[in-house]
Amino acid sequence: MSKQINDKFKELDQLTVFHSINNDKIIQKLKSPTGQDGGQTINALIEHSENNCLSGDLWQNYLKDLIITDENIFTLSCEKYMISEDNSLYQAAAHDLKILKRLLSLSVIDIFKDYPGNLYSLGSNYKPVKNAGKNTYRKSLELLNSSLEEIINYLNKYFYEHGAGLLNQYRAFSWDSRDNLVPVNNPDSINFNNLIGYESQQKKLIANTANFINGQKAYNVLLYGESGTGKSSSVKAALNKFAGQGLRLIEINSDQIKELPGILDYLSQRGSYFIIFMDDLSFEEFETEYKHLKAIMEGGIEARPKNVLFYATSNRRHLIQEKWESREEIHQNDMINERLSLSERFGLTILFNSPDQEEYLEIVKGLASQKELEIDDAVLEEKALKWQMWHNGQSGRTARQFIDSL
């Protein structure tokens, strides 16, 4: 690496809000006076382009992605507000992006042409195995080739619409008390077109979710009904429908309900819209976690932030198993009212009934059509009815399992 190019990398020490880019291992290698391990660095750049399905210059794609995915005070602020030009934070970002733009003007050839073995020839016009990125809602990075003003305005809008850091890379997460958001690398890609039947239920869920991300009145949602009727799939389809508009989903289990105050505090500081998803939610008589959930949902001291909704699925309408044989009758009404009030905290309840035979067969035929299966309707129906007798009865899940078996 020439001294002139090495000096450009040393300018990264002057970064302010984007200073954490200096912690990147590849950046650290390129900043070193000797620029050691050229082959290892090229390999890391290749892996990055393959994993993210990026074509073009290996170095430029890598630096663009570092900028897009960096989580700092500027990107986090953009996530919540559109920052104006006269704001000091905007000016600090402009200072940093001016430095980063100079590095973006370099190609992989410029950086590695002095290394033995023509390393640069591998990455000046790299073509990954796959054609499309795994995060289909991430916008093109090409605008980072524009003028400095256009870059800042683009990033300002981008972070506002898609979130900062992990939020613009992933749409679904689990929660860890130590690491906070843990991304789900391969979330279910199901959409409402894949779900046959239950149109009225889906319309209610879609309308509520649309209101939520548009800042209108929206409700916590309880989807209840028999197993296999599409409750969880509908929530996942809602996420996929609105992910491009800033919706994110965090799934927690019942053991994590007691962590909700910390979760809500974290999410209240972010600009995206979040669904906290509790799948197959129910409580046994001896469990008390429901009290934590009820207190938060009814607006106690730990109020729910405006950018958070709770979506839950359950086989039980009232969520809590009730066994009263050993209870004194005088306490029964109080206990029942306390426990039923949890389900009332969900402002919208959506029932998913098991399909009757006609509805079940319609689901089967709809799924067969989606798979473009060439099979006579009468034969299909006969096989589907036999299948459900031995596989958990009539449901959307049974229908899908049957079609998958063909």
Residue, then its C-alpha position, 0 to 999 in steps of 0.5 A: m500500500s502506498k504512503q498516500i493511500n495509507d495516509k487516507f486510512k489514517e484520517l479515520d482517526q479524525l472521525t467523530v460520530f462514526h468513530s466506531i468504524n475504526n474498531d472494525k478488524i479489516i479497517q485496523k489491518l488497512k490502517s497499519p503501516t505495513g498493511q499486513d495479511g493482504g490475502q486474508t483481508i481480500n478473503a474477508l472482503i469476499e466473504h462479506s460480498e458473498n454473504n450479502c450478495l453484493s456485486g462490484d468493487l469489494w472494498q467500496n461495498y464493504l465500506k458502504d455497508l460499514i456506514i449503513t450498518d453503523e449504530n451511533i448517535f447520528t444514526l440513532s437520532c435519524e431513526k427517530y427524527m429527520i435532522s436538519e442541516d443547521n443541527s450540530l449533529y448533522q454537521a458532525a456527520a458531514h465532517d465524518l462522511k467527507i472523510l469516508k467519501r475520500l476512502l470510497s473513491l478508492s477501489v480495491i485495485d488502488i489499495f492492493k496493487d502493491y501486494p504480490g500476486n495480483l490480489y486486486s484482480l479478484g475483487s475489482n468487479y466481483k460477482p457473487v454466487k447469488n443475485a439478490g441480497k438476503n435483506t430484500y428491504r435494504k435499499s441500494l447502496e449506490l447513492l453513496n457514490s453521490s455528492l456529499e450533500e446527497i449522501i447525508n440527505y439519503l442517510n438521514k431519510y434511510f435511517y428514519e425509514h429503516g432504522a439504525g444498526l441491526l434494525n436496518q439489517y433484520r426484521a425479526f429478533s429474539w431478546d437477550s437480557r445481556d445483548n438486547l436484540v438478537p437477530v433472526n437470520n432466516p425468519d419465516s418469509i410467509n405472506f398473506n397470499n400463502l394463507i388460504g381462508y380466514e380473510s376477515q381475521q387477516k383484514k382485522l390484523i392488517a388494518n390494526t398493524a397499518n394504523f400502528i405504523n401510521g401513528q393512528k389508534a391501534y390495539n394490542v392483539l390476542l389471536y386465539g383458537e385451535s392449534g394449526t389455524g394460522k394464528s402465528s403465521s398471520v403475525k409473521a405475514a403481518l411483519n413481512k407485509f410492513a417490514g419495509q415501512g419500519l415494523r420489527l418483531i421481537e419474540i419473547n417467551s413467558d419466562q421473559i415477561k418479567e424482563l418487560p420493563g427493561i425491554l420497553d425502556y430499550l425500545s422507547q429509545r428507538g425510532s422503529y415500530f415494534i411488535i412484542f410477540m408472545d406465541d402460544l401464550s398461556f399460564e398455569e394456575f400456579e404461575t404469576e408472570y401474567k401479573h407483570l404482563k397485566a400491569i404493563m398492558e393496563g398502563g401502570i408505572e411502566a407504561r407501554p411506549k407508543n412505538v410498541l404493541f403486544y401481539a399474542t397467540s393462544n389456544r385459550r381465550h382467557l389465557i389462564q388455566e382455571k381449576w377451582e376444585s380446591r378454592e373456597e367459593i368466596h374467593q372464586n369471583d375475585m380470582i376469576n375477575e383478576r385473571l380474565s382481566l388480562s385477556e381484556r388488556f388486549g383491545l383486539t381479540i381475533l378468533f381462529n376457528s377450526p375449519d369445517q370440512e368444506e373450508y378445509l378442502e378449500i384450503v387444500k385446493g388453494l394450496a394445491s393451486q399455489k404449488e401448481l399440482e396437477i391432480d383431479d379435485a375429486v382425488l385430491e379431496e379424497k386423499a385430503l380427507k383420509w390424511q386429516m383422519w390420521h394427522n390431527g384433524q382438519s386445520g390449515r396446518t394439516a392441509r399444508q402438511f398434506i400438500d407438502s407430502l404430495 
